[in-house]
Amino acid sequence: MRSGTGRRSGAAPSLAAAPAQARGTPAGGKGQPAGSAATPAEATFAAAVAAFTAGRDAQADRDFSFEDVPAPKRLAPYATAVAATVQRDGADVAWGRLVLLYDPDGQDGWGGAFRLVAYIRADVEPEMAADPLLGEVGWSWLSEALDAHVPGYAVPSGTVTRVITEGFGAKRDELPLTGFELRASWSPTGPGSSGAADVDLDTLDLSAHISAWCDCLSAAAGLEPPGTRALRPPGRG
């Protein structure tokens, strides 16, 4: 079913500041005792983390700086996360985080055992922040990237927000900053699958979802990959 360095004042806060757990561990925070056999759920999640990491490593030649960050503890029994920063002209211009959630029993609204949660923040010019098409085009960056890369996805959901940061007091002389934020989630599925019980990792191709997220992040940063719509004025970024 398809359905760093140089960060300016007002930029998105550290992605690692969210309540979180260590990468690749159950949300309860307890590691597997030495010498004990992994449960089927733990083995599935370990394989999912390996595929997720391989997808990140495959993006090494792009203009991103990746880091592992803690994943939210309360959203699912198992979670892992990665963050990325995009720089242009020596300044950070876009930030993102992608979280992979796994619940062997599934959850209402997921349509499967896995769920991906994405966050993207980018600086934009004031005229772009005022463009009434910003939300539509911003969402299209994600949906077109998913359509181009992944075998399937279900139950997509999200928001696009315009952000205006103004300084007061000691910061009153700073120019206002305008930004774009996208928060989204979707469930990976195999080709033609409803996703109801799809845990075949080869079929889900989690690494492809990393590629799609990176394309969306590139578009938000003004590094539009082929096939995406751009809002940035000609000749800029």
C-alpha positions in Angstrom: 0.0 0.0 0.0 1.5 3.4 -1.0 -0.4 5.9 0.5 27.2 20.9 14.4 29.0 24.0 14.1 27.9 27.5 13.2 24.4 27.1 14.5 22.7 30.4 14.9 20.5 31.6 17.7 17.0 30.3 17.4 18.0 27.1 15.7 16.4 23.8 16.6 17.4 22.5 20.0 19.7 19.4 20.3 17.8 16.3 19.1 19.5 14.3 21.9 17.6 16.3 24.5 14.4 14.4 24.1 13.5 11.7 26.6 15.3 8.7 25.2 16.9 5.3 25.5 20.2 3.8 24.2 20.2 2.9 20.5 19.1 -0.6 19.7 17.9 -1.6 23.1 14.4 -2.4 24.4 12.5 0.7 25.7 12.6 -0.7 29.2 16.4 -0.1 29.2 17.4 -3.6 30.3 20.1 -5.4 28.3 20.1 -9.1 27.4 21.8 -11.1 30.1 25.2 -12.5 29.1 24.9 -15.9 27.5 21.1 -15.9 27.3 19.3 -16.5 24.0 17.5 -13.5 22.5 13.7 -13.6 22.3 12.2 -13.6 18.8 11.2 -10.0 19.3 14.8 -9.0 20.3 16.2 -10.9 17.4 13.8 -9.2 15.0 14.7 -5.8 16.4 18.4 -6.4 16.3 18.1 -7.3 12.6 16.0 -4.2 12.0 18.6 -2.0 13.7 21.3 -3.5 11.5 19.2 -2.7 8.4 18.5 0.8 9.7 22.2 1.4 10.3 23.1 0.0 6.8 20.7 2.5 5.3 22.4 5.4 7.2 25.9 4.2 6.2 24.8 4.1 2.5 24.3 7.9 2.7 27.9 8.6 3.7 28.7 10.4 0.4 26.0 13.0 0.9 26.4 16.3 2.6 25.1 15.1 6.0 26.7 14.8 9.4 25.1 11.8 11.2 25.0 10.9 14.8 23.3 8.2 16.9 20.9 9.8 19.4 18.7 8.4 22.2 15.3 7.2 21.1 12.0 8.0 22.9 11.3 5.5 25.7 7.5 5.5 25.8 6.4 5.1 22.3 7.2 1.4 21.8 8.9 -1.5 23.5 11.9 -1.2 21.1 13.2 2.0 19.5 16.4 3.3 17.8 17.1 6.8 16.3 19.5 8.6 14.1 20.0 12.4 13.6 21.5 14.3 10.8 22.7 17.9 10.2 23.1 19.6 6.8 25.6 22.5 6.4 25.8 25.1 3.7 28.5 27.8 3.6 29.8 26.7 6.9 26.5 27.1 8.8 23.9 24.5 9.9 20.8 25.0 7.7 18.8 21.9 8.4 18.5 19.2 11.1 16.5 16.0 11.3 15.9 12.9 13.4 14.4 9.6 12.3 13.1 7.1 14.9 12.4 3.4 14.2 9.8 1.9 16.6 9.0 -1.7 17.0 6.1 -3.3 18.9 5.7 -7.1 18.2 2.0 -6.7 19.0 1.5 -3.6 16.8 -0.3 -0.5 18.0 -3.6 1.2 17.0 -3.0 3.4 14.0 0.2 1.7 12.9 -1.1 -1.0 10.6 2.0 -3.1 11.4 4.7 -3.9 13.9 7.1 -1.1 12.8 6.6 2.7 12.7 8.9 5.4 11.6 8.8 8.9 13.1 10.6 11.8 11.4 11.4 15.3 12.4 13.0 17.9 10.0 13.8 21.5 10.7 15.3 24.0 8.2 16.0 27.7 8.0 14.0 29.3 5.2 13.8 32.9 3.8 11.0 35.1 5.2 9.2 35.1 1.9 9.2 31.3 1.8 7.8 31.1 5.4 4.9 33.4 4.2 4.2 31.3 1.1 0.8 29.6 1.5 2.1 26.6 -0.4 4.9 25.8 2.1 2.9 23.2 3.9 1.8 21.4 0.7 5.2 21.5 -0.9 6.9 20.5 2.4 4.7 17.4 2.7 5.3 16.6 -1.0 9.0 16.4 -0.3 8.4 13.5 2.0 5.6 11.7 0.1 7.5 11.9 -3.2 10.7 10.6 -1.6 8.8 7.7 -0.1 7.2 6.9 -3.4 10.6 7.0 -5.1 12.5 4.8 -2.7 10.5 2.5 -0.5 8.6 -0.7 -1.5 5.5 0.4 0.4 4.2 2.5 3.3 0.9 2.8 5.2 -1.0 5.3 7.5 1.2 8.4 6.8 0.5 11.2 9.2 2.1 14.5 9.9 2.2 18.3 10.2 4.2 21.2 8.6 4.8 24.2 10.8 6.2 27.7 10.0 8.5 28.9 12.7 9.4 32.6 13.4 12.0 33.3 16.1 12.3 36.8 17.4 14.8 38.2 19.9 13.9 40.3 23.0 15.9 41.9 25.8 19.6 41.3 25.2 18.7 39.7 21.9 16.4 42.4 20.7 18.9 43.5 17.9 19.0 40.1 16.3 17.2 39.7 13.1 14.1 37.4 13.2 14.7 33.9 12.0 12.2 31.9 10.0 12.0 28.2 9.7 10.2 25.2 8.5 9.4 22.1 10.6 8.0 18.8 9.4 6.8 16.1 11.8 5.6 12.9 10.3 5.2 9.2 10.8 4.4 6.2 8.6 4.5 2.4 8.7 6.8 0.5 6.4 5.2 -2.2 4.3 6.1 -4.7 1.6 5.0 -4.2 -2.0 1.2 -4.7 -2.2 1.0 -5.4 1.6 -1.6 -4.0 4.0 1.1 -4.0 6.6 -1.1 -5.8 9.2 1.5 -8.3 10.2 4.4 -7.6 7.9 7.8 -8.2 9.7 9.8 -9.6 6.8 12.7 -7.2 7.0 13.9 -7.9 3.5 10.5 -7.0 2.2 10.1 -3.9 4.3 13.6 -2.6 3.2 14.1 -0.3 6.2 17.3 1.1 4.6 15.2 2.6 1.8 13.3 4.6 4.3 16.5 6.2 5.5 17.1 7.2 1.8 13.7 8.7 1.6 14.1 10.7 4.8 17.5 12.0 3.6 16.0 13.1 0.3 13.3 15.0 2.3 16.0 16.6 4.5 18.0 17.6 1.4 14.9 19.3 -0.1 14.3 21.2 3.1 17.9 22.4 3.1 17.7 23.6 -0.4 19.6 20.7 -1.9 16.6 19.4 -3.8 17.1 15.9 -5.2 15.8 15.2 -8.7 12.0 15.0 -9.0 11.2 17.2 -6.0 9.4 20.6 -6.1 11.3 23.6 -4.7 10.2 26.8 -3.1 13.6 28.4 -2.8 14.1 31.4 -5.2 16.2 30.7 -8.3 19.9 31.4 -7.7 19.7 30.7 -3.9 21.3 27.8 -2.0 
